[in-house]
Amino acid sequence: MFESLGERLAAALKKITGKGVLRSEDVDAALREVRLALLEADVNFKVVKDFVERVRARLVGAEISPGLTAPQTVVKAVNDELVDLLGGNAEGLRYAPQPPTVVMLVGLQGSGKTTTAVKLALIARRDGHRPLVAALDYRRPAAVEQLRTLAEREKVAFHTSPGAVESIARNAIAEANRLNSDVVILDTAGRLHVDADLMDELKQLKSAVPVTETLLVADSMTGQEAVKVGEAFGQAVGLDGVILTKLDGDARGGAALSLRAATGQRIRFAGTGEKPQDLEVFLADRMASRILGMGDVLSLIEKAERNLDTEKAAEVERHLRAGQLSFDDFLAQIRQLRGMGSLEGMLDMIPGAGGLKGQLAGADTEKEMRRMEAIILSMTPRERAHPELIDGARKRRIAQGSGVQPADINRLIKARDAMQKMARQLGRQGGKRIGLPRIYGQGGAGW
């Protein structure tokens, strides 16, 4: 997410962060690089011009903040303007004072509305609500069945019925009342392009049911086309925000950085992968921090709290500190890590870890974790509990059972040994935790 933009901005700002005194020509040079980085990221040129001028205005005559050097003040100014440019969003779903909350998802065909409907339902459930998803898209073949399948898999209430879309929506709300569901998410039909028929259908639907929020689902991979779609839907139907999908595959980020300024629409949610949990509230301050390479530790902690089994994690930690890490413990760690999403996505959230992503380029980390899981499951319970028993003959049997080579078994054993060795070293230090670097001091790309 935003890899190329982050790298260019980091390179531009790094040129001045090593200087003890910040001269006006240094600022001009840095802002020229920032402007080029944004233009190459497919950000609207008017948005870029305004952004650079606002950063310059912040710096002219600005006092150096306590605890910051002059170059770090430039970084902070860029960060603050990025937050404003991204829309300053800090809220998730808005719930109606009197249930049900009705959320209407709109957008073009192929933008990811159907999968987003279920992801949004999971966010509502995490917030303590009881969601229901309703299929209104009878134009796209198998759209209704796709939503039904996804909803059943995640144990989310589902409804559809024959008739006009207004009738289906009313029936869905009635079904939600019967099931005591307090959030209804309407998955509407899309088209391959914006047209009058699509807009008329959506306007009639919106006037027929009490819609709490209308959210546009837009594909970030389409770049400035997503901005044009946002303008069209905003003018014709009226929007309360945008859900940008496929941000994990958008290295440039032009749509995300242009949408708010070009359309007035705030990005409310970001789709960051294909898994059901890969939809997150688009918190502008945290996203700006990720773009500038300063990480997003808070989001990483929240993701861990949602997905990790704390009791199991505590048990693994006890075994680690006691020097008794078994392959059952190792397997539990792998499964918990997989549940948190892609490794690349987590690296985005760790300050200064952007450089590690280059080492993972082209590597299928999900496939590698599945391979490790298969190896461990091919061991006997006794071998998993006592790794020291695994000799050459056992390695050959495990390799045959998991479809790998004995060398793969050796690598896994070494990884487990290295993990245990590290835990022992930490234990000898009395369990001291290394503090995070100051966000505007030592974090990010050498700042």
VENVEN-V405235 format. One record per pair of residues at least 24 apart in sequence whose ideal C-beta (glycine too) atoms are under 7 Angstrom apart, sorted by the first residue. I is the first residue (numbers start at 0). J is the second residue. D is the distance in whole Angstrom. If there is no record, write none. Layout:
BEGIN
i: {I I}
j: {J J}
d: {D D}
END
This chain:
BEGIN
i: {0 0 0 0 0 1 1 1 1 2 2 3 3 3 4 4 4 4 4 5 5 5 5 7 7 8 8 8 8 9 9 9 11 12 12 12 13 13 15 15 16 16 16 16 16 18 20 21 21 21 26 26 29 30 30 33 37 40 40 40 40 41 41 41 41 42 42 42 43 43 43 43 46 46 46 46 49 50 50 53 54 67 71 71 71 74 74 74 75 77 78 78 78 81 81 82 82 82 84 84 84 85 85 85 85 85 85 85 86 86 86 86 87 88 88 88 88 88 88 89 89 91 91 91 92 92 92 93 93 94 95 98 99 99 99 99 99 99 100 100 100 101 101 101 101 101 101 101 102 102 102 102 102 102 103 103 103 103 103 103 104 104 104 104 104 104 105 105 105 105 105 105 106 106 106 106 107 107 107 107 108 108 108 108 109 110 110 110 110 110 111 111 111 111 111 112 112 112 113 113 113 113 114 115 115 115 115 115 116 116 116 117 117 117 117 117 118 118 119 119 120 120 121 121 121 122 123 128 128 129 129 129 129 130 130 130 130 130 131 131 131 131 131 131 131 131 131 132 132 132 133 133 133 133 133 133 133 133 133 134 134 135 135 135 135 135 135 135 136 136 136 138 139 146 153 156 164 164 165 165 165 168 168 168 169 172 193 193 198 198 201 202 205 212 213 213 213 214 214 214 214 214 215 215 216 216 217 217 218 218 219 219 219 219 219 219 219 220 220 220 221 222 222 223 223 223 225 225 226 226 226 226 226 229 229 229 230 233 233 238 240 240 240 241 241 242 242 242 243 243 244 245 246 246 247 247 247 247 271 272 272 272 274 276 277 289 289 291 292 292 292 292 293 293 293 293 294 294 294 294 294 295 295 296 296 296 298 299 299 299 302 303 306 306 306 307 308 319 319 320 320 322 322 324 324 324 325 325 325 326 326 326 326 326 327 327 329 329 330 330 333 333 333 337 350 350 350 350 351 351 370 370 371 373 373 374 374 374 374 374 377 386 386}
j: {246 247 249 271 347 250 252 289 290 250 356 40 250 251 36 40 251 252 290 290 291 292 353 36 39 33 36 290 291 292 443 444 36 73 74 77 444 445 70 73 70 71 74 445 446 70 69 69 70 73 58 73 73 54 55 77 256 251 252 253 256 222 223 251 253 253 256 257 223 226 257 261 256 257 260 261 260 80 84 80 80 439 439 440 446 291 439 446 439 291 287 288 291 287 290 283 284 287 256 259 260 255 256 259 266 283 286 287 259 265 266 283 283 265 266 267 281 282 283 282 283 122 126 280 122 123 126 211 212 128 211 181 172 175 180 181 182 183 181 182 211 172 183 185 208 209 210 211 182 184 185 211 212 214 185 187 204 205 210 213 184 185 186 187 214 216 187 201 213 215 232 236 189 215 216 217 189 190 191 228 139 189 190 191 218 189 216 217 218 244 216 218 244 245 270 186 189 216 142 145 146 186 149 216 242 244 270 278 146 184 186 149 150 153 155 275 275 278 184 278 155 184 153 275 276 278 182 181 182 179 180 181 182 155 156 180 182 184 156 158 171 174 175 178 180 182 183 157 184 186 158 159 167 168 171 183 184 185 186 159 186 164 167 168 185 186 187 188 186 187 188 188 188 186 275 180 200 204 203 204 207 204 207 208 208 208 228 231 235 236 236 236 236 239 237 238 239 239 240 241 242 267 241 242 242 244 241 243 244 245 243 244 245 246 249 254 255 245 248 249 254 253 254 253 254 257 254 258 254 257 258 261 262 258 262 264 262 262 264 264 264 265 267 266 267 267 268 270 269 270 270 270 270 271 271 272 341 344 344 340 341 344 340 340 340 347 348 443 351 353 443 444 350 438 442 443 348 349 350 352 442 347 348 348 350 435 348 345 348 349 339 339 335 338 339 335 335 419 422 422 426 419 423 415 418 419 383 384 386 375 378 383 386 415 383 384 375 415 372 375 368 371 372 368 435 436 442 443 442 443 403 407 411 401 402 401 403 407 408 411 401 412 415}
d: {5 6 7 7 6 7 4 7 5 4 7 7 5 6 6 4 6 5 6 5 7 6 6 3 7 6 5 7 6 5 7 4 6 7 6 7 6 6 5 6 4 7 7 7 5 6 7 4 6 7 6 7 6 6 6 7 7 4 5 5 7 5 6 5 3 5 5 5 7 7 4 5 7 5 4 6 7 6 6 5 5 6 5 7 6 7 6 6 5 7 5 7 6 4 6 5 5 5 6 7 6 7 7 6 7 4 6 6 4 4 6 6 5 5 6 6 5 7 5 6 7 6 7 4 6 6 7 7 6 7 5 4 6 5 7 5 6 5 6 5 5 7 5 7 6 6 5 5 7 5 7 6 5 6 5 6 7 6 5 5 7 6 6 6 6 5 6 6 6 6 6 6 5 5 4 6 5 6 7 6 6 4 6 5 7 7 5 6 5 6 6 7 4 7 6 6 6 5 6 5 5 6 6 5 6 6 6 7 6 5 4 4 6 6 6 7 6 4 6 7 5 6 6 6 7 6 4 5 5 6 5 5 7 6 7 6 4 6 4 6 7 7 5 7 4 7 5 6 5 6 5 6 7 7 4 6 7 5 7 4 6 5 5 7 6 6 5 6 6 6 4 4 7 6 6 5 6 5 6 6 4 6 7 5 6 6 7 5 4 6 5 6 7 4 6 5 5 6 5 7 5 6 5 7 5 6 6 6 6 6 5 6 5 5 4 5 6 5 6 6 7 5 6 6 7 7 4 7 6 5 6 5 6 6 4 5 5 6 6 5 6 5 4 5 6 6 4 7 5 7 4 6 6 5 5 5 7 6 6 6 6 7 6 7 6 5 7 6 7 5 4 5 5 6 5 4 5 5 3 7 7 7 4 7 7 7 6 6 4 7 5 7 7 4 5 5 7 6 4 6 5 6 6 6 6 5 6 5 7 5 6 4 6 7 5 7 7 5 6 5 5 6 6 6 7 6 4 6 6 6 6 7 6 4 7 5 6 7 6 5 4 7 6}
END
